[in-house]
Amino acid sequence: EAGVVQSPRYKIIEKKQPVAFWCNPISGHNTLYWYRQNLGQGPELLIRYENEEAVDDSQLPKDRFSAERLKGVDSTLKIQPAELGDSAVYLCASSPWGGPSIYSGNTIYFGEGSWLTVV
Amino acid sequence: QKEVEQNSGPLSVPEGAIASLNCTYSDRVSQSFFWYRQYSGKSPELIMSIYSNGDKEDGRFTAQLNKASQYVSLLIRDSQPSDSATYLCAAPERTGTASKLTFGTGTRLQVTL
């Protein structure tokens, strides 16, 4: 079974330029997450989708970040314009319906991440 | 207090020793926990989970949960250089119909020869 696929793996852009990241979750996983991980920190949730609906986007900086999950499968995360502080790893993850739970045995599965450097 | 807190380390232990990684949490999170391991430059991968008070063992790993004191720990016995990584403690927070994981900052473990 294929895991969570992300692209590009690495991206270097100048500040004020746009950038987009793409994610293909594990087949059958209804829930999709975008996390951002800064160096030396744990992942922080940006947005969570249940199918095509964004159900938790309270941490998404909406002035410059946008995301979509068309048809409830693939997702894209866009930053426009990028700032120096956006340099981080953008992790996409997915889980079965209901999300992580000890009781159901579900957890979330991460992709390899998209490493962004803004110069 | 943050929802999930960890000492960032690094924690340095000699090969063969027991590594003890700790995590404290606030009342706002679900009292069940996941431990993830993250090698440098890689994505987090699940090691084990725990929701009952006490110990849960899986090979060289033991998770311990103390709900009264609001801490959870991960013990790694017979530490190997290949265990050198960042260990992330995470707790589910239920919002709506599903949960998300809230992560601590992670503790970097270095196992020395």
Interface residues (C-beta under 8 A of the other chain):
Chain A: T31 Y33 G40 Q41 G42 P43 E44 L45 R48 E50 V55 D56 L91 S95 W97 G98 G99 P100 S101 I102 Y103 T107 I108 F110 G111 E112 G113
Chain B: V4 Q6 S8 S32 F34 K42 S43 P44 E45 L46 S49 I50 Y51 L88 A90 P92 R94 T95 G96 T97 A98 S99 K100 L101 T102 F103 G104 T105 G106
